[in-house]
Amino acid sequence: MTLEQVNAALVAGKTVKHTHMGLSAEYRLSGVLTRYSPQTGWSYSLELRDLKADCVVIAALEDCEVCGND
């Protein structure tokens, strides 16, 4: 997933599928975490809110993909 896809998903209210250790679930995007390190530069993570349970997951961009409209 790219930052452009993240922005488009946020604006359109789309959900995101996060896959971790072979398990997938749908989440609503609730934020983007940015970090800067002089050694590695900028890094980004997604803050995701579970659609079924009231919990928050922090996920890497590469572990997520945009789903359809909800």
N, C-alpha and C positions, 0 to 999 in steps of 0.2 A: 504494500500500500504506500502511496506517495502522499506528501503533504497536500497536494492539490486535490487528491481523492478524499482526504480527511476533511478539507474545507467544504467540498461539494456535499459530502455526506452530512456534515453539520448543518449546512444551510437547508438541505432537502429533508432533513429529519429521518434519514435512513438509518437502519441498524447495521451493526458490524458483527461478523462472525469471527470469533477468536478461537484458534485451535492451539491446544497445549497438551503435549504428551498423548496425542492421538484423539483427544476429546474436544468436541466443538460445542459452542453455545453462542446464542445471540445476545448482544449487548447494545445499549444506547450509548453513544459518545457523550461524555460529560466534560471532557477537557483534554488539552494537550499539554504535556509537561516538556519543557525545554531545559537543557543543561548545556553549559559551555565549559570546556576544559582546554587549557592552552596546548596540551599534548594531542588531543584527538579532535578538537573543534566542537561543533554543535551536535547534540544528540537529542532525539525526540522519542517520547513514549506517549501512549494513549491512556487516558483515564476512562474506564468503561463502567457503566452501571448495569448490573444484571437485570434482565426483563422480568424474571420470575421471583427472584429473591432480592432482598434489599442489601446488596453488597457491592463493593467497588473493587475492580481489578485494574492493575497497572500492567499494560501489555506493550510489547515492542511492535513497531509498525509492520515489520515483516511477518508477524504472527496473525495479522488481521486482514479481512477482506470485506468489502461493502456488500450488503445484502439488498433485497428489494425494499420497497416502501412499506412502512408500518404506521 
